[in-house]
Amino acid sequence: MAKVSKNSRTGQRAANAGSGRDYVKVVQSVKNPETGSYSYKEVMIHKDKLDDFMKDK
């Protein structure tokens, strides 16, 4: 069995186009107006829609 180079795996990335590697996790801090404490909200967003999501903030 031949050894597979790490560089040869880059060609396989096109086959994984619909995989979870296209998503990023965004963590938002939300301040509670009554107590002043912070809570964190985690959202998974497609990396193509990240700019639109950040504009809304």
Number of C-alpha atoms within 10 A of each C-alpha: 3 4 5 8 8 7 7 8 9 10 9 9 11 9 9 11 10 10 10 10 11 12 16 15 12 13 11 13 11 12 12 10 8 6 7 9 10 12 10 10 10 10 11 12 14 13 14 11 11 15 9 10 13 9 7 6 6
